[in-house]
Amino acid sequence: MAFDPRRDVTVSSGAFSVDVDQLCAAHTLITGEETLSIVPARLALEAALGEAEAVSGLVPEASAHLASAITSALSALNFLAGEIDSLRWKLQDAALTYANAESGSSLWELVPGSPMGPQLSASGIGMMVVAPGLLAFAGASALYHGAQDVSVRAGAPWLPTVLMPGLSVLVGEKDLYDTVIDGLLFKYHSDEVAGARFQRDLGRFALDVNSSPVYRGVAAALSGLGVSQDLNSTSTQSASGVAALAAPFLAYLGLVDFHWGHGVSCGVIVRGADGDARIRPNGLGSLMPSSALDARTQSALAAMPDAAPDTHYTGVTTSADAIEHITQMHGGDADNGEIAIEEHVTLGDDGVTTRSWTVDIRGTQSFSIGQTGPQDMTTNLQGVAGMTSDQLDAIKEAMNAAGIAPGEAVEFAGHSQGGIMAAQLAADPSVRARYNVVSVVTAGSPTATIAPSDVPVLAYENSGDIVPGLDGNATRGDNVTTVMFRDYEATCHADDPVPCSHSAPLYVDEIRSTLDAAHTSSDPGLGALAAAEARRTQALGLTHNTQTTVHHYQTRRITQG
C-alpha cells in the first residue's frame, strides 16, 4: 500500500486529552459488529456463489448474471471489511499509545475485543476459558493498575505498594516481562501496532518504579545532585525519573574499574572549519589542575578530524529541509560528534537585511556509554532525565562560534537524540535569556517531559517508531503541533543502519510529502500543519531570496583515554 499523507497522517495541534475508555469501547463494538455481521454475510454470499456455479449448466445465462452480482457484492463487502480493519487498527494504535491518559483504562485488559484485552476470536476467548489462572492474574494486575491511577490522582502514589506489597512485586515483574516480550516483537516487526503496546508497557513499568518507596528515597537523595524529579509524578514523568537514576549509575560504572568507555569526561571541544577550537570544561574539568586539563585537551585535539567546509543554498528552509540537512552530516561517530548551524540572511522588500538561525542536531552516533563522541547513550540518559550534558555544552559553544547575536531568531531542529537536545535548549532559561528562540522541530524524539511550554514545537513522529514514546507520554501542549505518520509498510534506505521506522531519511520523505499535501488540502489536520509551518517560516523571516550558509563543527569530549 502506498503512503497517502491525506489518509495516514494525524495532526494534533495544541493541548488535548484522550479518553482511552471511549477508544477501547469503540474498538470493542466495531470488533463485535465485524464478527457478527461481516463474517456471516461473507459466508452466506460465498455459499450463494457456490450454488449459482453449481446450476450454471442448467441456466447458464441467469446463473452467470447471478454469479456476477454475488461477486460484486463480495468485492464491496471485502472493501468495507478493509475499511473497518483500518479503523480498528487506528483505534487500537491510539488506545495503546494513550493507555495511561485516563484513570481506569487498564481495566480494559479484561475485555475481549478491546485493544488491551484478548482478541475476540476462538483462540482469544479460548485462552481465557482454559487458563483461568492467567485471567485471574490479568484481573489482579488490572485492578492494581487501576488502584495506582486513583492513588496517583489523590497524591499518594505509594499507597498501593504499601497496602499490597506482594501484588506490587508480581505486577512489576509482569510489566517488565511484557515490556521485554513486546520489545522483541517490535524488533522483529511482529507487532502490527508497531510498538504502541511497548510504549504502554514501558509507561506502566515506569509507574511501578515511581511508586516504589526505594525509588522515592533514591530520587530524593539525588535531588541535591542536579537530578530534580517530582516524587508524586505519574507515568508521564516517571520514565525520565528512571533515566535520571540510570545516568549517574552508568556513568559511575564507566568511571571506575569496569573499563567501559574512555574514562571521566572533563569537558568538550568544539572546532569549526577555520580550525578555531573552543574549550568548555564541565564541572569536573573546572576542578582539575590546569596542567592536567591542558594535557588531556591537547590529546583530544590531536585526535579530532577537520570540520566540513561551509555550504550554501538559496530559498526557504522548510522543516523537512532542516531534518534532511541533519542526514547530510557525515562527520560524527563514536569518537567525534558533529553540529551544523545554518545562518539565514534575508534581504527584505524595504532593503533591510536580517539574520536568523537554525541549529541542526544529529541523533545518537553510539549506543555505548562514555564515548569520546558526545552523541552517545550517556547523553540520551542525561537528556531524557532533563540533566545537563557535554552535548548541550558543545551546542552552546558552537552557537558562540557561529556568532549568533542577541535578538536574532533561532530555531533548534533535531532527529532522535538531537530532538531531545533541541527541546532542552529551547526550555533552558540561560539560552532563552541570550537568544530569541522562536521554533523547535523534532523528528522521532521523546520530548514530552522536557519540551518548552511557550515556544512553538513541531514534532514529527512515526507510529512505527518506538523512540518518541520512550518518555512514556505523548508530545502535547498549547504550542505543540504533533504530526503522527502511520505508514506501516514503509521501507528503509539501504545505507541507513537504524531500524526503518526511526530512519531520518524516512522521516524526511514523509515530512516532505505531507507538507506538499498540506499546502493544497482542505483537511483540518493538514491545515494545522500548514499553519504551523507558516508560523516558523515567518518567525525566521525566510523568503525565496534567503541566502543560507551552513557552518559545520566537530566536537569531542576531553577524557583520560
GIQUILIN-V294420 format. One record per residue. N is the residue number from 1. RES is the residue in one small letter. PSI is psi in whole degrees, 0 to 359 (NA if undefined). OMEGA is omega in whole degrees, 0 to 359 (NA if undefined). D_FIRST is the distance of its C-alpha to the first C-alpha in whole Angstrom. Layout:
{{N & RES & PSI & OMEGA & D_FIRST} {N & RES & PSI & OMEGA & D_FIRST}}
This chain:
{{1 & m & 129 & 180 & 0} {2 & a & 147 & 179 & 4} {3 & f & 126 & 180 & 7} {4 & d & 105 & 184 & 9} {5 & p & 340 & 180 & 12} {6 & r & 337 & 186 & 14} {7 & r & 328 & 190 & 12} {8 & d & 26 & 178 & 11} {9 & v & 135 & 174 & 14} {10 & t & 129 & 179 & 18} {11 & v & 123 & 176 & 21} {12 & s & 118 & 184 & 24} {13 & s & 123 & 180 & 27} {14 & g & 182 & 181 & 31} {15 & a & 145 & 179 & 32} {16 & f & 163 & 176 & 30} {17 & s & 158 & 183 & 31} {18 & v & 127 & 174 & 29} {19 & d & 98 & 185 & 30} {20 & v & 328 & 178 & 29} {21 & d & 318 & 179 & 31} {22 & q & 321 & 177 & 29} {23 & l & 315 & 180 & 26} {24 & c & 319 & 180 & 27} {25 & a & 317 & 179 & 28} {26 & a & 318 & 179 & 25} {27 & h & 317 & 181 & 23} {28 & t & 317 & 180 & 26} {29 & l & 317 & 180 & 27} {30 & i & 319 & 178 & 23} {31 & t & 316 & 179 & 23} {32 & g & 317 & 179 & 26} {33 & e & 320 & 180 & 26} {34 & e & 317 & 181 & 23} {35 & t & 320 & 185 & 25} {36 & l & 340 & 185 & 28} {37 & s & 305 & 186 & 26} {38 & i & 312 & 184 & 23} {39 & v & 310 & 178 & 24} {40 & p & 322 & 179 & 27} {41 & a & 321 & 179 & 26} {42 & r & 317 & 179 & 24} {43 & l & 319 & 180 & 27} {44 & a & 318 & 180 & 29} {45 & l & 321 & 179 & 27} {46 & e & 323 & 177 & 26} {47 & a & 318 & 179 & 30} {48 & a & 321 & 178 & 31} {49 & l & 320 & 178 & 29} {50 & g & 320 & 179 & 31} {51 & e & 320 & 179 & 34} {52 & a & 320 & 179 & 33} {53 & e & 330 & 181 & 33} {54 & a & 329 & 182 & 36} {55 & v & 12 & 183 & 38} {56 & s & 333 & 179 & 36} {57 & g & 334 & 181 & 40} {58 & l & 312 & 180 & 42} {59 & v & 78 & 189 & 40} {60 & p & 316 & 185 & 38} {61 & e & 314 & 181 & 37} {62 & a & 318 & 181 & 37} {63 & s & 327 & 178 & 35} {64 & a & 315 & 178 & 32} {65 & h & 318 & 180 & 32} {66 & l & 316 & 180 & 32} {67 & a & 320 & 178 & 29} {68 & s & 317 & 180 & 27} {69 & a & 319 & 180 & 27} {70 & i & 320 & 179 & 26} {71 & t & 319 & 177 & 23} {72 & s & 319 & 179 & 22} {73 & a & 321 & 178 & 23} {74 & l & 320 & 179 & 21} {75 & s & 315 & 179 & 18} {76 & a & 321 & 180 & 19} {77 & l & 319 & 179 & 19} {78 & n & 322 & 177 & 16} {79 & f & 316 & 178 & 14} {80 & l & 318 & 179 & 17} {81 & a & 321 & 178 & 16} {82 & g & 318 & 178 & 12} {83 & e & 321 & 178 & 13} {84 & i & 318 & 178 & 16} {85 & d & 318 & 178 & 14} {86 & s & 317 & 178 & 12} {87 & l & 320 & 179 & 16} {88 & r & 317 & 180 & 17} {89 & w & 321 & 180 & 15} {90 & k & 320 & 176 & 16} {91 & l & 318 & 180 & 19} {92 & q & 316 & 179 & 20} {93 & d & 311 & 181 & 18} {94 & a & 317 & 183 & 21} {95 & a & 318 & 181 & 24} {96 & l & 320 & 182 & 23} {97 & t & 321 & 184 & 23} {98 & y & 30 & 187 & 26} {99 & a & 339 & 180 & 28} {100 & n & 9 & 185 & 31} {101 & a & 328 & 183 & 31} {102 & e & 144 & 180 & 34} {103 & s & 146 & 178 & 36} {104 & g & 357 & 183 & 36} {105 & s & 332 & 182 & 32} {106 & s & 340 & 180 & 33} {107 & l & 341 & 180 & 35} {108 & w & 356 & 175 & 31} {109 & e & 340 & 183 & 31} {110 & l & 347 & 190 & 33} {111 & v & 117 & 177 & 31} {112 & p & 136 & 181 & 29} {113 & g & 346 & 177 & 26} {114 & s & 152 & 178 & 26} {115 & p & 330 & 182 & 24} {116 & m & 355 & 180 & 27} {117 & g & 184 & 178 & 28} {118 & p & 155 & 179 & 28} {119 & q & 146 & 178 & 25} {120 & l & 74 & 182 & 26} {121 & s & 172 & 180 & 26} {122 & a & 316 & 182 & 29} {123 & s & 321 & 181 & 29} {124 & g & 313 & 179 & 28} {125 & i & 323 & 179 & 31} {126 & g & 323 & 179 & 33} {127 & m & 322 & 178 & 33} {128 & m & 323 & 184 & 35} {129 & v & 315 & 186 & 37} {130 & v & 350 & 181 & 38} {131 & a & 67 & 181 & 38} {132 & p & 333 & 178 & 40} {133 & g & 317 & 178 & 41} {134 & l & 321 & 179 & 38} {135 & l & 317 & 180 & 37} {136 & a & 319 & 179 & 41} {137 & f & 319 & 178 & 40} {138 & a & 321 & 178 & 36} {139 & g & 318 & 178 & 38} {140 & a & 320 & 178 & 41} {141 & s & 316 & 180 & 38} {142 & a & 317 & 180 & 37} {143 & l & 322 & 179 & 40} {144 & y & 315 & 178 & 41} {145 & h & 322 & 177 & 38} {146 & g & 319 & 177 & 39} {147 & a & 323 & 177 & 43} {148 & q & 315 & 180 & 41} {149 & d & 312 & 181 & 39} {150 & v & 318 & 183 & 43} {151 & s & 320 & 179 & 45} {152 & v & 317 & 180 & 43} {153 & r & 333 & 179 & 43} {154 & a & 358 & 179 & 47} {155 & g & 15 & 179 & 47} {156 & a & 65 & 185 & 48} {157 & p & 341 & 182 & 45} {158 & w & 348 & 189 & 48} {159 & l & 311 & 180 & 49} {160 & p & 324 & 180 & 47} {161 & t & 321 & 180 & 47} {162 & v & 319 & 183 & 51} {163 & l & 329 & 183 & 51} {164 & m & 64 & 186 & 49} {165 & p & 319 & 180 & 49} {166 & g & 313 & 179 & 48} {167 & l & 326 & 178 & 45} {168 & s & 317 & 179 & 44} {169 & v & 315 & 181 & 44} {170 & l & 315 & 181 & 42} {171 & v & 321 & 177 & 39} {172 & g & 318 & 178 & 39} {173 & e & 321 & 178 & 39} {174 & k & 317 & 180 & 36} {175 & d & 320 & 178 & 34} {176 & l & 317 & 178 & 35} {177 & y & 313 & 179 & 34} {178 & d & 323 & 180 & 30} {179 & t & 316 & 179 & 30} {180 & v & 314 & 181 & 30} {181 & i & 312 & 182 & 28} {182 & d & 331 & 175 & 25} {183 & g & 319 & 177 & 25} {184 & l & 320 & 178 & 25} {185 & l & 318 & 178 & 22} {186 & f & 316 & 182 & 20} {187 & k & 320 & 182 & 22} {188 & y & 15 & 174 & 20} {189 & h & 37 & 177 & 17} {190 & s & 351 & 179 & 18} {191 & d & 109 & 186 & 18} {192 & e & 344 & 174 & 15} {193 & v & 9 & 166 & 16} {194 & a & 49 & 173 & 16} {195 & g & 355 & 181 & 20} {196 & a & 321 & 179 & 21} {197 & r & 323 & 178 & 23} {198 & f & 318 & 178 & 25} {199 & q & 316 & 181 & 25} {200 & r & 314 & 182 & 27} {201 & d & 326 & 176 & 29} {202 & l & 316 & 178 & 30} {203 & g & 319 & 179 & 32} {204 & r & 315 & 181 & 33} {205 & f & 319 & 179 & 35} {206 & a & 322 & 178 & 36} {207 & l & 321 & 176 & 38} {208 & d & 316 & 179 & 40} {209 & v & 315 & 182 & 41} {210 & n & 330 & 182 & 42} {211 & s & 350 & 182 & 44} {212 & s & 132 & 177 & 46} {213 & p & 327 & 179 & 49} {214 & v & 315 & 179 & 49} {215 & y & 315 & 182 & 46} {216 & r & 321 & 180 & 48} {217 & g & 316 & 180 & 51} {218 & v & 317 & 180 & 49} {219 & a & 321 & 178 & 48} {220 & a & 321 & 179 & 51} {221 & a & 325 & 181 & 53} {222 & l & 347 & 185 & 50} {223 & s & 334 & 178 & 50} {224 & g & 0 & 182 & 53} {225 & l & 22 & 178 & 51} {226 & g & 4 & 178 & 49} {227 & v & 99 & 185 & 46} {228 & s & 118 & 180 & 46} {229 & q & 143 & 175 & 44} {230 & d & 113 & 185 & 45} {231 & l & 347 & 177 & 46} {232 & n & 25 & 184 & 45} {233 & s & 158 & 175 & 41} {234 & t & 186 & 182 & 39} {235 & s & 346 & 180 & 36} {236 & t & 342 & 177 & 34} {237 & q & 341 & 191 & 37} {238 & s & 336 & 176 & 38} {239 & a & 322 & 177 & 35} {240 & s & 330 & 175 & 37} {241 & g & 319 & 176 & 40} {242 & v & 316 & 179 & 39} {243 & a & 322 & 180 & 38} {244 & a & 326 & 177 & 41} {245 & l & 320 & 185 & 43} {246 & a & 323 & 186 & 41} {247 & a & 305 & 180 & 42} {248 & p & 329 & 180 & 46} {249 & f & 312 & 180 & 46} {250 & l & 325 & 176 & 43} {251 & a & 320 & 178 & 45} {252 & y & 314 & 179 & 48} {253 & l & 322 & 182 & 47} {254 & g & 343 & 185 & 46} {255 & l & 350 & 186 & 50} {256 & v & 240 & 191 & 52} {257 & d & 13 & 186 & 53} {258 & f & 355 & 176 & 49} {259 & h & 33 & 173 & 49} {260 & w & 145 & 174 & 45} {261 & g & 211 & 186 & 44} {262 & h & 21 & 178 & 47} {263 & g & 188 & 187 & 49} {264 & v & 142 & 176 & 50} {265 & s & 133 & 179 & 49} {266 & c & 356 & 182 & 51} {267 & g & 198 & 184 & 49} {268 & v & 150 & 177 & 47} {269 & i & 139 & 176 & 47} {270 & v & 126 & 181 & 45} {271 & r & 131 & 180 & 46} {272 & g & 182 & 182 & 45} {273 & a & 336 & 179 & 45} {274 & d & 358 & 179 & 48} {275 & g & 352 & 180 & 49} {276 & d & 127 & 182 & 51} {277 & a & 136 & 177 & 50} {278 & r & 133 & 183 & 50} {279 & i & 129 & 178 & 51} {280 & r & 98 & 177 & 50} {281 & p & 148 & 173 & 52} {282 & n & 192 & 183 & 51} {283 & g & 319 & 180 & 53} {284 & l & 319 & 181 & 54} {285 & g & 325 & 180 & 54} {286 & s & 342 & 179 & 57} {287 & l & 351 & 183 & 59} {288 & m & 153 & 171 & 59} {289 & p & 140 & 185 & 62} {290 & s & 326 & 181 & 62} {291 & s & 319 & 180 & 63} {292 & a & 319 & 179 & 60} {293 & l & 319 & 180 & 57} {294 & d & 320 & 181 & 58} {295 & a & 316 & 179 & 58} {296 & r & 325 & 180 & 55} {297 & t & 315 & 180 & 53} {298 & q & 322 & 178 & 55} {299 & s & 318 & 179 & 53} {300 & a & 319 & 179 & 50} {301 & l & 319 & 182 & 50} {302 & a & 334 & 182 & 51} {303 & a & 352 & 184 & 48} {304 & m & 138 & 173 & 46} {305 & p & 167 & 176 & 44} {306 & d & 148 & 176 & 44} {307 & a & 153 & 179 & 42} {308 & a & 149 & 179 & 40} {309 & p & 162 & 177 & 41} {310 & d & 147 & 174 & 40} {311 & t & 164 & 187 & 38} {312 & h & 149 & 172 & 37} {313 & y & 168 & 183 & 35} {314 & t & 142 & 174 & 35} {315 & g & 184 & 182 & 34} {316 & v & 132 & 174 & 32} {317 & t & 108 & 177 & 30} {318 & t & 170 & 176 & 27} {319 & s & 328 & 176 & 26} {320 & a & 320 & 179 & 23} {321 & d & 318 & 182 & 26} {322 & a & 316 & 179 & 28} {323 & i & 324 & 179 & 25} {324 & e & 322 & 179 & 25} {325 & h & 331 & 176 & 28} {326 & i & 320 & 180 & 28} {327 & t & 341 & 182 & 26} {328 & q & 359 & 177 & 29} {329 & m & 127 & 186 & 31} {330 & h & 14 & 184 & 32} {331 & g & 6 & 183 & 36} {332 & g & 146 & 175 & 35} {333 & d & 196 & 181 & 35} {334 & a & 337 & 185 & 37} {335 & d & 333 & 183 & 40} {336 & n & 149 & 175 & 40} {337 & g & 170 & 177 & 38} {338 & e & 138 & 177 & 37} {339 & i & 140 & 176 & 37} {340 & a & 138 & 178 & 36} {341 & i & 121 & 182 & 38} {342 & e & 124 & 178 & 37} {343 & e & 109 & 181 & 40} {344 & h & 123 & 178 & 39} {345 & v & 120 & 186 & 42} {346 & t & 127 & 175 & 42} {347 & l & 114 & 183 & 44} {348 & g & 169 & 179 & 45} {349 & d & 336 & 180 & 46} {350 & d & 4 & 179 & 49} {351 & g & 1 & 180 & 50} {352 & v & 133 & 179 & 49} {353 & t & 132 & 178 & 47} {354 & t & 154 & 176 & 45} {355 & r & 144 & 171 & 43} {356 & s & 170 & 190 & 40} {357 & w & 144 & 169 & 38} {358 & t & 123 & 179 & 35} {359 & v & 114 & 182 & 36} {360 & d & 124 & 187 & 33} {361 & i & 123 & 182 & 32} {362 & r & 166 & 176 & 31} {363 & g & 193 & 183 & 29} {364 & t & 131 & 177 & 31} {365 & q & 347 & 176 & 32} {366 & s & 133 & 179 & 34} {367 & f & 20 & 175 & 33} {368 & s & 165 & 181 & 37} {369 & i & 139 & 170 & 40} {370 & g & 40 & 177 & 42} {371 & q & 163 & 176 & 41} {372 & t & 334 & 172 & 43} {373 & g & 126 & 187 & 40} {374 & p & 0 & 179 & 39} {375 & q & 61 & 185 & 36} {376 & d & 188 & 183 & 36} {377 & m & 331 & 176 & 35} {378 & t & 314 & 180 & 39} {379 & t & 323 & 177 & 38} {380 & n & 310 & 182 & 34} {381 & l & 317 & 179 & 37} {382 & q & 322 & 182 & 39} {383 & g & 312 & 180 & 37} {384 & v & 330 & 179 & 35} {385 & a & 354 & 181 & 39} {386 & g & 25 & 182 & 40} {387 & m & 162 & 174 & 42} {388 & t & 162 & 183 & 43} {389 & s & 163 & 176 & 42} {390 & d & 327 & 180 & 43} {391 & q & 318 & 176 & 40} {392 & l & 316 & 178 & 41} {393 & d & 321 & 180 & 44} {394 & a & 318 & 180 & 43} {395 & i & 318 & 179 & 41} {396 & k & 320 & 179 & 44} {397 & e & 323 & 177 & 46} {398 & a & 321 & 177 & 43} {399 & m & 321 & 175 & 43} {400 & n & 316 & 182 & 47} {401 & a & 326 & 181 & 47} {402 & a & 340 & 178 & 45} {403 & g & 34 & 178 & 47} {404 & i & 124 & 183 & 46} {405 & a & 151 & 176 & 48} {406 & p & 138 & 179 & 49} {407 & g & 342 & 179 & 47} {408 & e & 140 & 184 & 45} {409 & a & 135 & 182 & 41} {410 & v & 135 & 174 & 39} {411 & e & 138 & 174 & 35} {412 & f & 128 & 181 & 34} {413 & a & 134 & 182 & 30} {414 & g & 153 & 175 & 29} {415 & h & 133 & 176 & 26} {416 & s & 239 & 178 & 27} {417 & q & 325 & 180 & 30} {418 & g & 326 & 177 & 31} {419 & g & 324 & 176 & 30} {420 & i & 313 & 179 & 32} {421 & m & 320 & 180 & 35} {422 & a & 315 & 180 & 34} {423 & a & 319 & 179 & 34} {424 & q & 315 & 181 & 37} {425 & l & 318 & 182 & 39} {426 & a & 336 & 180 & 38} {427 & a & 357 & 184 & 40} {428 & d & 119 & 181 & 43} {429 & p & 324 & 180 & 46} {430 & s & 324 & 177 & 48} {431 & v & 317 & 181 & 45} {432 & r & 328 & 179 & 45} {433 & a & 334 & 184 & 48} {434 & r & 327 & 185 & 48} {435 & y & 157 & 177 & 45} {436 & n & 85 & 183 & 43} {437 & v & 118 & 186 & 40} {438 & v & 348 & 186 & 38} {439 & s & 148 & 171 & 34} {440 & v & 132 & 175 & 32} {441 & v & 126 & 179 & 28} {442 & t & 151 & 176 & 27} {443 & a & 116 & 178 & 23} {444 & g & 43 & 186 & 23} {445 & s & 138 & 175 & 26} {446 & p & 96 & 188 & 28} {447 & t & 8 & 188 & 31} {448 & a & 323 & 186 & 31} {449 & t & 355 & 184 & 35} {450 & i & 354 & 183 & 36} {451 & a & 146 & 178 & 34} {452 & p & 151 & 181 & 37} {453 & s & 347 & 186 & 37} {454 & d & 19 & 175 & 39} {455 & v & 133 & 179 & 37} {456 & p & 127 & 179 & 33} {457 & v & 128 & 175 & 30} {458 & l & 105 & 187 & 27} {459 & a & 119 & 177 & 25} {460 & y & 129 & 181 & 21} {461 & e & 140 & 175 & 20} {462 & n & 128 & 181 & 16} {463 & s & 339 & 176 & 16} {464 & g & 0 & 184 & 15} {465 & d & 117 & 182 & 19} {466 & i & 338 & 188 & 22} {467 & v & 315 & 181 & 24} {468 & p & 339 & 181 & 24} {469 & g & 6 & 185 & 25} {470 & l & 350 & 175 & 28} {471 & d & 4 & 174 & 31} {472 & g & 19 & 183 & 30} {473 & n & 160 & 175 & 29} {474 & a & 143 & 175 & 27} {475 & t & 116 & 185 & 28} {476 & r & 163 & 180 & 30} {477 & g & 173 & 183 & 33} {478 & d & 330 & 182 & 34} {479 & n & 18 & 183 & 33} {480 & v & 130 & 170 & 30} {481 & t & 113 & 181 & 27} {482 & t & 126 & 179 & 24} {483 & v & 113 & 183 & 20} {484 & m & 118 & 176 & 18} {485 & f & 140 & 176 & 14} {486 & r & 74 & 183 & 12} {487 & d & 83 & 188 & 9} {488 & y & 341 & 182 & 9} {489 & e & 27 & 179 & 7} {490 & a & 148 & 179 & 9} {491 & t & 149 & 183 & 11} {492 & c & 160 & 168 & 15} {493 & h & 138 & 188 & 18} {494 & a & 329 & 184 & 20} {495 & d & 9 & 182 & 23} {496 & d & 120 & 186 & 22} {497 & p & 345 & 184 & 24} {498 & v & 162 & 178 & 23} {499 & p & 146 & 189 & 20} {500 & c & 312 & 187 & 16} {501 & s & 342 & 181 & 16} {502 & h & 0 & 185 & 19} {503 & s & 128 & 178 & 19} {504 & a & 317 & 176 & 21} {505 & p & 325 & 177 & 19} {506 & l & 317 & 176 & 16} {507 & y & 318 & 180 & 18} {508 & v & 313 & 180 & 19} {509 & d & 314 & 183 & 16} {510 & e & 320 & 179 & 14} {511 & i & 315 & 183 & 18} {512 & r & 316 & 181 & 19} {513 & s & 325 & 180 & 16} {514 & t & 320 & 176 & 16} {515 & l & 319 & 177 & 20} {516 & d & 317 & 180 & 19} {517 & a & 324 & 184 & 18} {518 & a & 331 & 183 & 21} {519 & h & 341 & 184 & 23} {520 & t & 356 & 186 & 22} {521 & s & 150 & 174 & 21} {522 & s & 3 & 179 & 23} {523 & d & 131 & 183 & 21} {524 & p & 320 & 180 & 24} {525 & g & 311 & 178 & 22} {526 & l & 330 & 175 & 21} {527 & g & 322 & 177 & 24} {528 & a & 323 & 176 & 26} {529 & l & 315 & 179 & 24} {530 & a & 321 & 179 & 25} {531 & a & 319 & 179 & 29} {532 & a & 320 & 178 & 28} {533 & e & 320 & 179 & 28} {534 & a & 323 & 180 & 30} {535 & r & 316 & 180 & 33} {536 & r & 323 & 178 & 32} {537 & t & 316 & 180 & 33} {538 & q & 318 & 181 & 36} {539 & a & 327 & 178 & 37} {540 & l & 352 & 179 & 37} {541 & g & 32 & 185 & 38} {542 & l & 140 & 175 & 36} {543 & t & 178 & 179 & 36} {544 & h & 347 & 179 & 35} {545 & n & 358 & 183 & 39} {546 & t & 129 & 176 & 38} {547 & q & 124 & 185 & 39} {548 & t & 134 & 173 & 38} {549 & t & 129 & 181 & 39} {550 & v & 117 & 178 & 37} {551 & h & 133 & 182 & 40} {552 & h & 143 & 182 & 39} {553 & y & 134 & 173 & 41} {554 & q & 146 & 180 & 41} {555 & t & 153 & 179 & 42} {556 & r & 140 & 175 & 44} {557 & r & 149 & 172 & 45} {558 & i & 111 & 185 & 49} {559 & t & 180 & 180 & 50} {560 & q & 350 & 183 & 52} {561 & g & NA & NA & 51}}
